[in-house]
Amino acid sequence: MALVAAMAIVAIAGVIFGMTGFGFALLSVPPLLLIYEPNTVVALMICITIATSGIVMISGRNVLDWRLVLTLLPGAIVGLAVGTRILQDVDPTMLKIVAGTFVAAYSIALLAGFQPVGGRNPAVVAAASLASGALATSTGLSGPPIVMLLSARQLEKNAFRSTVTTYFVAIAFASLPLLLLSGAVGESDVVTSLWLSPAAIVGTFTGNRLVRKMNAAAFRKLTLVLLLVTGLMGIITAVVALL
């Protein structure tokens, strides 16, 4: 029954991921933590991201911004180390509240009609990649800085989806060997991921089909609402941890 429940969870999260290119962990991690240990969930997120991302990447391969992805990766890798250091000196709960509040406020502003500028400024790109990496290891909120950057660049929906997915799958490929070598993730965790991957793939394929019927305005609203939920979830989980 636990496996069936987990399959349903990753299938539903896969639909949203297939539509937007992000948000899989946001929707699936909380319920999966009720079924599996945290290290297993970490392995699930990485392995399933790798397994499902190809669907989104292939659908937008002609508009995938490889140059942007390659530009983001060095800053993100540096950010991973910075975030680890921050985690040693700063309360991660407070960091999550601050980051979540900023993300939520930014999302609300965009939904209200605010139009950001500077998305193509090299300094802004570097700051987004550094923030993404730092937040990944300090709070787990790696997605918002990249989603905010791509929103500011006003990428067409397929370019947005394929670019953000490629960025995250690159981070996943870099993370998995490190986790395996460190012993944080074991072989059994990877096997569980393999069992759940087909359900996630079906969900992602479904979302990938559904998004074709969505116009640009509806897609942008969906991504911003999901970004808002990410910020709010960060705040809520941090506040709960303080209680």
C-alpha positions as CSV (number, residue, x, y, z in Angstrom):
1,M,0.0,0.0,0.0
2,A,2.9,2.4,0.7
3,L,4.3,1.8,-2.7
4,V,0.9,2.4,-4.4
5,A,0.5,5.6,-2.4
6,A,4.0,6.7,-3.4
7,M,3.2,6.0,-7.1
8,A,0.1,8.1,-6.9
9,I,2.0,10.9,-5.3
10,V,4.8,11.0,-7.9
11,A,2.3,10.6,-10.8
12,I,0.4,13.7,-9.7
13,A,3.6,15.7,-9.1
14,G,4.8,14.5,-12.5
15,V,1.8,16.1,-14.2
16,I,2.7,19.5,-12.8
17,F,6.4,19.0,-13.5
18,G,5.5,18.0,-17.1
19,M,3.5,21.3,-17.5
20,T,6.0,23.7,-15.9
21,G,9.4,22.0,-15.8
22,F,9.7,22.5,-12.0
23,G,7.7,21.9,-8.8
24,F,8.1,18.1,-8.6
25,A,9.8,18.2,-5.2
26,L,7.5,20.9,-3.9
27,L,4.4,18.7,-4.4
28,S,5.9,15.3,-3.7
29,V,8.4,15.6,-0.8
30,P,5.9,16.4,2.0
31,P,3.7,13.4,1.5
32,L,6.6,11.1,0.6
33,L,8.3,12.0,4.0
34,L,5.2,10.3,5.6
35,I,6.2,7.1,3.9
36,Y,10.0,7.0,3.5
37,E,13.0,8.1,5.4
38,P,14.5,11.5,4.4
39,N,17.6,10.0,2.7
40,T,15.3,7.8,0.6
41,V,13.2,10.8,-0.4
42,V,16.4,12.7,-1.4
43,A,17.4,9.8,-3.7
44,L,13.8,9.7,-5.1
45,M,13.9,13.3,-6.0
46,I,17.3,13.1,-7.8
47,C,16.7,9.8,-9.6
48,I,13.1,10.6,-10.7
49,T,14.2,14.1,-11.9
50,I,16.8,12.4,-14.1
51,A,14.2,9.8,-15.3
52,T,11.5,12.3,-16.2
53,S,13.4,15.3,-17.4
54,G,14.1,13.9,-20.8
55,I,10.4,14.2,-21.7
56,V,10.3,17.9,-21.1
57,M,13.8,18.5,-22.5
58,I,12.9,16.7,-25.8
59,S,9.6,18.6,-26.2
60,G,11.5,21.9,-26.1
61,R,14.8,20.9,-27.6
62,N,14.6,23.3,-30.4
63,V,14.3,26.3,-28.1
64,L,16.4,25.1,-25.2
65,D,18.8,27.8,-24.1
66,W,22.0,25.7,-23.6
67,R,24.1,28.8,-23.3
68,L,22.1,30.0,-20.3
69,V,22.3,26.6,-18.6
70,L,26.1,26.4,-19.1
71,T,26.4,30.0,-17.8
72,L,24.3,29.1,-14.7
73,L,26.2,26.0,-13.6
74,P,29.5,27.4,-12.4
75,G,27.8,29.9,-10.1
76,A,25.4,27.2,-8.8
77,I,28.4,24.9,-8.0
78,V,30.1,27.8,-6.1
79,G,26.8,28.5,-4.4
80,L,26.5,24.9,-3.2
81,A,29.7,25.4,-1.2
82,V,28.6,28.8,0.0
83,G,25.3,27.4,1.2
84,T,27.1,24.7,3.1
85,R,29.2,27.3,4.9
86,I,26.1,29.5,5.6
87,L,24.4,26.4,7.1
88,Q,27.1,26.2,9.7
89,D,26.8,29.8,10.8
90,V,23.2,30.8,10.3
91,D,19.9,29.2,11.5
92,P,18.5,27.5,8.4
93,T,15.0,28.0,9.7
94,M,15.3,31.8,9.7
95,L,17.0,31.7,6.3
96,K,14.0,29.7,5.0
97,I,11.6,32.3,6.4
98,V,13.5,35.2,4.8
99,A,13.9,33.5,1.5
100,G,10.3,32.2,1.4
101,T,8.9,35.7,2.3
102,F,10.9,37.3,-0.5
103,V,9.8,34.6,-3.1
104,A,6.2,35.0,-2.0
105,A,6.2,38.8,-2.2
106,Y,8.0,38.7,-5.6
107,S,5.4,36.2,-6.9
108,I,2.5,38.3,-5.7
109,A,4.0,41.4,-7.4
110,L,4.4,39.6,-10.7
111,L,0.8,38.3,-10.5
112,A,-0.3,41.9,-9.9
113,G,1.3,43.0,-13.1
114,F,4.9,44.0,-12.1
115,Q,7.3,43.6,-14.9
116,P,10.9,42.8,-13.8
117,V,13.9,44.0,-15.9
118,G,17.5,43.0,-16.1
119,G,16.9,39.3,-16.7
120,R,19.6,39.3,-19.3
121,N,22.2,41.3,-17.3
122,P,25.2,39.0,-16.7
123,A,25.4,40.2,-13.0
124,V,21.8,39.2,-12.5
125,V,22.4,35.8,-14.1
126,A,25.4,35.2,-11.9
127,A,23.5,36.3,-8.8
128,A,20.6,33.9,-9.6
129,S,22.9,30.9,-10.1
130,L,24.8,31.7,-6.9
131,A,21.6,32.1,-4.9
132,S,20.2,28.9,-6.3
133,G,23.2,26.9,-5.3
134,A,23.4,28.5,-1.9
135,L,19.7,28.0,-1.1
136,A,19.9,24.4,-2.3
137,T,22.4,23.4,0.5
138,S,21.1,25.9,3.2
139,T,17.3,25.7,2.8
140,G,16.4,23.3,0.0
141,L,14.8,26.2,-2.0
142,S,17.1,26.0,-5.1
143,G,14.3,26.5,-7.6
144,P,13.0,30.1,-7.0
145,P,16.0,32.1,-8.1
146,I,16.2,30.3,-11.5
147,V,12.4,30.5,-12.0
148,M,12.5,34.2,-11.1
149,L,15.3,34.7,-13.6
150,L,13.6,32.9,-16.4
151,S,10.4,34.8,-15.7
152,A,12.3,38.1,-16.0
153,R,13.7,37.0,-19.3
154,Q,10.1,36.3,-20.5
155,L,11.0,33.0,-22.2
156,E,8.4,31.3,-24.3
157,K,6.8,28.4,-22.4
158,N,8.6,25.6,-24.1
159,A,11.9,27.4,-23.8
160,F,11.2,28.1,-20.1
161,R,10.3,24.4,-19.4
162,S,13.2,22.8,-21.3
163,T,15.8,25.3,-19.9
164,V,14.8,25.1,-16.3
165,T,14.5,21.3,-16.5
166,T,18.0,21.0,-18.1
167,Y,19.4,23.1,-15.3
168,F,17.9,21.0,-12.6
169,V,18.8,17.7,-14.2
170,A,22.4,18.8,-14.5
171,I,22.5,19.6,-10.7
172,A,20.9,16.1,-10.1
173,F,23.6,14.4,-12.1
174,A,26.3,16.2,-10.2
175,S,24.7,15.5,-6.8
176,L,23.9,11.7,-7.1
177,P,27.5,10.4,-7.3
178,L,28.5,12.6,-4.3
179,L,25.5,11.3,-2.3
180,L,26.3,7.7,-3.2
181,L,30.0,8.0,-2.4
182,S,29.3,9.7,1.0
183,G,26.9,6.9,1.9
184,A,24.0,9.4,2.4
185,V,22.1,7.5,-0.2
186,G,22.2,3.7,-0.5
187,E,21.5,1.1,-3.2
188,S,18.1,0.3,-1.8
189,D,17.1,4.0,-2.1
190,V,18.0,3.9,-5.8
191,V,16.0,0.7,-6.3
192,T,12.9,2.3,-4.7
193,S,13.4,5.2,-7.2
194,L,13.4,2.7,-10.1
195,W,10.1,1.3,-8.9
196,L,8.5,4.7,-8.7
197,S,10.0,6.2,-11.9
198,P,7.4,4.7,-14.3
199,A,4.5,6.4,-12.5
200,A,6.4,9.7,-12.5
201,I,7.1,9.3,-16.2
202,V,3.5,8.7,-17.0
203,G,2.5,11.8,-15.0
204,T,5.2,13.9,-16.7
205,F,4.1,12.7,-20.1
206,T,0.5,13.6,-19.3
207,G,1.5,17.1,-18.1
208,N,3.7,17.5,-21.2
209,R,0.6,16.8,-23.4
210,L,-1.7,19.1,-21.4
211,V,0.6,22.1,-21.6
212,R,0.3,22.1,-25.4
213,K,-3.3,23.4,-24.9
214,M,-2.3,26.1,-22.6
215,N,-1.7,29.7,-23.9
216,A,1.2,31.8,-22.8
217,A,-0.8,33.9,-20.3
218,A,-2.2,30.8,-18.6
219,F,1.3,29.2,-18.5
220,R,2.9,32.3,-16.9
221,K,0.1,32.4,-14.3
222,L,0.6,28.8,-13.5
223,T,4.4,29.2,-13.0
224,L,3.9,32.2,-10.8
225,V,1.3,30.6,-8.6
226,L,3.6,27.6,-8.2
227,L,6.4,29.9,-7.3
228,L,4.1,31.6,-4.7
229,V,3.3,28.2,-3.2
230,T,7.0,27.4,-3.0
231,G,7.6,30.6,-1.0
232,L,4.7,30.0,1.3
233,M,5.6,26.4,1.8
234,G,9.1,27.5,2.8
235,I,7.7,29.9,5.4
236,I,5.2,27.4,6.7
237,T,7.7,24.5,7.2
238,A,10.1,26.9,8.8
239,V,7.5,28.2,11.3
240,V,6.4,24.7,12.1
241,A,10.0,23.8,12.8
242,L,10.2,26.7,15.3
243,L,7.1,25.5,17.3
